[in-house]
Amino acid sequence: MEIIKNNLKQHSYSSLSNEFYSEQLQQPLNDPYLIHVNKSLLSELGLSKESHEVLMNIFNGNVQIPGIQGISMNYAGHQFGQYVQQLGDGRGILLGELKIKDEFFDIHIKGSGKTTYSRFGDGRAVLRSSLREYLCGEAMNGLGISSSRSLMIFGSHDMVYREKSEPAAMIARTAKTHIRFGSFEKFFHDGLLDRHKELSDYVIYKYLPKANKYKNKYSYLLESIVTKTASLIANWQSVGFCHGVMNTDNMSILGETIDYGPYGFIDKFNPAHVCNLSDSSGRYSYQNQPYIGKWNCSALAHTFGHLIDKEEIGRIMSLYEDVYSIIII
C-alpha cells in the first residue's frame, strides 16, 4: 500500500470554492472481486508493484488513505441542445490525483454510489458498460487518440436494474482532467462570474501555465480548448468513431475522449450513422460530429464574454474549422 499511499494526493480541485464540488465517499460493493487489471497502465503510472487486491479495496472504499477525501464535481451542460442547470457527478467520485513527471492524472471511480448530484439515479454502473468503456479507452489510446483509460474493473454479486437486472461493477479510470465545458457553463448561467473566473484561473495554473505570458490569458485558455476540440473531432472522424452523446457535460477541456456511453465505430461507411438509439433526431450522427463540436465550443465561448471581448472570441472560434481541416486532410 505504500506506493499508492505515497503517490496519490488530495485532488487540487478541492482547493476551489465549495460550490465546485461536494465531499464524497464511495459506497463499497459487497464482496468485490477483480475482473480485469490494466497492467500496462499501472506500469505507466508507477503502480505496477502495488497489490491488485490492495488497489481494489482502496478504489472500492473498503480502505481509506489518510489525507485523501474524494469529491464529486458540480457542473451543468447542454444535453441534446437544451441547457440543463444541474448535472454533476451522479455516480462517480474524483478520488485523487497522481503526478508523473510534469503531468497530473486524475483517479476517478465510476459506479461508486449515490452522490449529491445523483438526482433519481442509483449511483451504480453495470459490468456490461464498464467493460465497453475499458475496451474503447484502450482502443482509442492505441489509435493515438487522446482518451480516458481504465486501471481496473471489479465486480460484485450486487445487482442493479437497468432494462433488466445486471451485476454491479466499478471502474477506476484515469484522465488528465475531468473538467468539462459544462463546468464553466454552470457558474456562468448561475450568474456566478467570480466562480467562472476562479475556475479559469485554476485551469490556467494547473494545465496551461504558458497562458500567463500572453496579453489576455483567458484568450489563450479558450483558444486551447477550441483547437484541441477541433483536433479531437477530426481524429474521431478519421477512424469512424461516433461518441453518441456529445453533450457539453461530456466534453473535456483538454481534448480528451471521456464519458463513453452508447458509442460505436462505423463498420460500413454511412455518414448518417447514429449509434445512440435515444438520439431520434440524429443530432449526434457521424456526419454531424464536426458541427456539434463547434456548437459546443460556441456554447463554452459564450461564457467567456466577461473575460474576452466579442471580436477576440470570434477570432478564436474561426480557428475551429482551420484546425479541423488541416488535421482531417
C-alpha positions in Angstrom: 0.0 0.0 0.0 3.0 2.3 0.5 3.3 3.0 -3.3 -0.1 4.4 -3.8 -0.2 6.0 -0.3 2.9 8.0 -1.1 1.9 9.0 -4.7 -1.9 9.5 -4.6 -2.6 13.1 -3.4 -5.7 15.0 -2.5 -7.0 16.5 -5.8 -6.2 20.2 -6.1 -9.7 20.8 -7.5 -10.8 20.6 -3.8 -8.9 23.9 -3.3 -11.6 25.7 -5.2 -14.7 27.2 -3.5 -17.3 24.9 -2.0 -19.7 25.4 -5.0 -17.5 23.4 -7.3 -17.8 20.1 -5.6 -19.2 18.0 -2.7 -17.1 15.8 -0.4 -18.0 12.2 -1.1 -17.1 8.7 0.0 -17.5 5.5 -2.1 -20.4 3.2 -1.2 -18.5 -0.1 -1.3 -19.7 -3.0 -3.4 -20.3 -6.2 -1.3 -17.6 -8.9 -1.7 -15.9 -7.2 -4.6 -13.8 -9.3 -7.0 -11.3 -8.4 -9.7 -12.5 -8.7 -13.3 -9.6 -7.1 -15.2 -6.4 -5.2 -14.3 -4.7 -2.9 -16.9 -1.1 -3.9 -16.1 0.3 -1.7 -18.8 -1.4 1.5 -17.5 -0.4 0.6 -13.9 3.2 0.4 -15.1 3.0 3.8 -16.8 1.7 5.3 -13.6 4.3 3.7 -11.4 1.8 1.4 -9.6 2.8 -1.9 -11.2 4.3 -3.3 -7.9 1.2 -2.5 -5.9 -1.0 -5.3 -4.9 -4.1 -5.5 -7.2 -6.2 -6.5 -4.2 -5.0 -3.5 -2.2 -5.8 -1.2 -5.1 -9.2 -2.7 -5.5 -10.0 -2.2 -1.8 -8.9 1.4 -2.0 -10.9 2.1 -5.1 -14.0 0.3 -3.7 -13.8 2.3 -0.5 -13.0 -0.5 2.0 -9.7 1.1 2.7 -9.2 4.9 3.1 -5.8 6.6 2.6 -5.2 9.2 5.3 -5.4 12.8 4.0 -7.4 11.8 0.8 -11.0 13.0 0.6 -13.0 12.0 -2.5 -15.1 14.6 -4.2 -18.0 14.7 -6.7 -17.8 17.5 -9.2 -20.6 20.1 -9.8 -21.4 21.1 -13.3 -24.2 21.8 -15.8 -24.4 21.4 -19.6 -26.3 21.4 -22.8 -27.9 18.0 -23.4 -29.2 17.5 -26.9 -29.1 21.2 -27.4 -31.1 22.1 -24.2 -29.4 23.7 -21.2 -29.7 21.7 -18.0 -28.8 23.8 -14.9 -27.9 20.9 -12.6 -26.0 17.8 -13.5 -22.7 16.9 -11.8 -21.1 13.5 -10.9 -24.1 11.4 -10.2 -22.3 8.1 -10.0 -18.6 8.8 -9.6 -16.0 10.5 -7.5 -12.7 12.1 -8.1 -10.6 10.1 -5.6 -7.3 12.0 -6.0 -4.5 12.6 -8.5 -1.1 11.3 -9.4 1.8 13.4 -10.6 4.0 11.6 -13.1 7.0 13.8 -14.1 5.3 17.1 -15.1 1.8 15.7 -15.8 -1.1 15.1 -13.5 -3.6 12.2 -13.8 -7.0 12.1 -12.2 -8.0 8.9 -10.4 -11.8 8.7 -10.9 -14.1 5.9 -9.7 -17.2 5.3 -11.7 -20.2 3.4 -10.2 -19.2 4.3 -6.6 -22.7 5.0 -5.4 -25.1 7.9 -4.9 -23.7 11.5 -4.7 -25.1 14.9 -4.0 -25.8 15.1 -7.8 -27.4 11.7 -8.3 -31.0 13.0 -8.5 -33.1 9.9 -9.1 -30.2 7.6 -10.1 -28.8 4.7 -8.1 -25.2 5.8 -8.5 -24.1 2.5 -9.8 -22.5 1.2 -13.0 -23.1 -2.2 -14.6 -20.5 -4.7 -15.7 -21.5 -4.5 -19.3 -21.0 -0.8 -19.8 -17.8 -0.9 -17.7 -16.3 -3.4 -20.0 -17.3 -1.4 -23.0 -15.7 1.8 -21.6 -12.5 -0.1 -20.8 -12.2 -1.6 -24.2 -12.8 1.6 -26.1 -10.5 3.7 -24.0 -7.7 1.3 -24.8 -8.6 1.1 -28.5 -8.6 4.9 -28.8 -5.3 5.1 -26.9 -3.9 2.5 -29.3 -5.1 4.6 -32.2 -3.2 7.6 -30.9 -6.4 9.4 -29.9 -6.5 11.2 -26.6 -8.8 9.3 -24.2 -9.6 8.4 -20.6 -8.3 5.0 -19.7 -9.1 2.4 -17.1 -6.9 1.0 -14.4 -9.1 -1.8 -13.4 -12.7 -3.2 -13.3 -14.0 -5.0 -10.3 -17.5 -6.5 -9.8 -19.9 -7.8 -7.2 -22.9 -10.1 -6.9 -24.8 -6.9 -6.1 -27.5 -6.3 -8.7 -28.7 -3.1 -10.3 -31.6 -2.6 -12.5 -31.5 -1.0 -16.0 -33.7 -2.6 -18.6 -33.1 -5.7 -16.6 -31.2 -6.8 -13.5 -27.4 -6.7 -14.1 -24.3 -7.2 -11.9 -22.8 -4.1 -10.5 -19.3 -3.1 -11.2 -16.9 -0.2 -10.5 -14.2 1.1 -12.9 -11.2 3.0 -11.8 -10.2 5.3 -14.6 -7.7 8.0 -15.4 -7.7 11.2 -17.4 -5.7 14.3 -17.4 -8.7 16.1 -16.2 -12.5 15.6 -15.6 -13.2 19.3 -16.0 -15.8 19.8 -18.7 -17.4 22.5 -20.8 -20.3 22.2 -18.5 -18.1 23.1 -15.5 -17.8 26.6 -16.9 -21.4 26.8 -18.1 -22.7 26.0 -14.6 -21.3 29.1 -13.0 -21.8 31.5 -15.9 -25.5 30.6 -16.2 -25.9 30.8 -12.5 -24.6 34.3 -12.6 -21.5 33.5 -10.5 -19.0 35.2 -12.8 -16.4 35.3 -10.0 -16.6 31.5 -9.8 -16.3 31.2 -13.6 -13.1 33.3 -13.3 -11.9 31.3 -10.4 -12.2 28.1 -12.5 -10.5 29.7 -15.4 -7.6 30.8 -13.3 -7.3 27.3 -11.8 -7.3 25.6 -15.2 -4.6 28.0 -16.4 -2.5 27.4 -13.3 -2.9 23.7 -13.4 -2.8 22.9 -17.1 -1.8 25.9 -19.2 0.9 27.9 -17.3 2.2 29.4 -20.6 -1.1 31.4 -20.8 0.4 33.8 -18.3 2.9 35.1 -20.9 0.0 36.4 -23.1 -1.7 39.7 -23.1 -5.0 38.0 -22.3 -4.5 34.6 -20.6 -8.2 33.8 -20.9 -8.0 34.1 -24.7 -5.2 31.6 -24.6 -7.3 29.3 -22.5 -10.3 29.4 -24.8 -8.2 29.1 -27.9 -6.5 26.0 -26.4 -9.9 24.4 -25.7 -11.3 25.2 -29.1 -8.3 23.9 -31.1 -7.9 20.8 -29.0 -11.6 20.0 -29.5 -11.3 20.5 -33.3 -8.3 18.2 -33.3 -10.1 15.6 -31.3 -13.2 15.6 -33.5 -11.0 15.3 -36.6 -9.3 12.3 -35.2 -12.7 10.7 -34.3 -13.9 11.2 -37.9 -10.7 9.7 -39.3 -11.3 6.3 -37.6 -15.1 6.3 -37.9 -15.8 6.8 -34.2 -19.2 8.0 -33.0 -19.4 9.3 -29.5 -23.1 9.1 -29.3 -23.7 11.7 -26.5 -21.8 14.9 -27.4 -23.4 17.0 -24.7 -21.3 19.8 -23.3 -21.1 18.0 -20.0 -19.3 15.2 -21.8 -16.7 17.4 -23.5 -13.2 17.6 -21.9 -11.4 21.0 -21.8 -8.2 19.2 -22.7 -9.5 17.5 -25.8 -9.7 14.0 -24.3 -12.4 11.5 -25.2 -14.4 10.9 -22.0 -17.7 9.5 -20.8 -18.2 6.6 -23.1 -21.8 5.7 -23.3 -23.6 4.5 -26.5 -20.5 4.9 -28.7 -19.8 3.0 -31.9 -17.4 2.6 -34.8 -18.8 2.6 -38.4 -18.4 -0.8 -39.9 -19.5 0.3 -43.4 -19.3 4.0 -44.3 -22.6 5.7 -43.6 -22.4 9.4 -42.9 -25.9 9.4 -41.3 -25.0 6.6 -38.9 -26.4 7.2 -35.4 -25.0 4.9 -32.6 -27.4 6.2 -29.8 -30.9 4.7 -30.1 -32.2 7.6 -27.9 -30.9 10.1 -30.4 -34.1 10.1 -32.6 -33.2 13.3 -34.5 -29.7 12.1 -35.4 -28.2 15.2 -33.7 -25.0 13.2 -32.9 -24.7 11.3 -36.1 -21.3 10.7 -37.5 -21.7 13.4 -40.1 -22.8 16.0 -37.5 -20.0 15.5 -35.1 -17.8 18.2 -36.6 -20.6 20.7 -36.4 -21.6 19.7 -32.9 -18.0 20.0 -31.8 -18.1 23.7 -32.9 -21.6 24.2 -31.5 -20.3 23.0 -28.1 -17.3 25.3 -28.4 -19.6 28.2 -29.1 -21.7 27.4 -26.0 -18.5 27.5 -24.0 -17.1 30.6 -25.7 -20.4 32.4 -24.8 -19.5 32.0 -21.1 -16.2 33.9 -21.6 -17.9 37.2 -22.6 -16.9 38.8 -19.4 -13.3 38.0 -19.8 -12.7 38.2 -23.6 -14.1 40.8 -26.0 -16.5 39.8 -28.7 -14.1 40.3 -31.6 -11.5 38.1 -30.0 -14.0 35.4 -29.3 -14.9 35.5 -33.0 -11.3 35.1 -34.0 -10.8 32.1 -31.7 -14.0 30.4 -32.9 -12.8 30.8 -36.5 -9.8 28.6 -35.6 -12.0 25.6 -35.1 -12.6 24.9 -38.8 -9.0 25.8 -39.7 -7.6 23.2 -37.3 -10.2 20.6 -38.2 -9.5 21.0 -41.9 -5.7 20.7 -41.5 -5.9 17.6 -39.4 -8.6 15.8 -41.4 -6.8 16.4 -44.7 
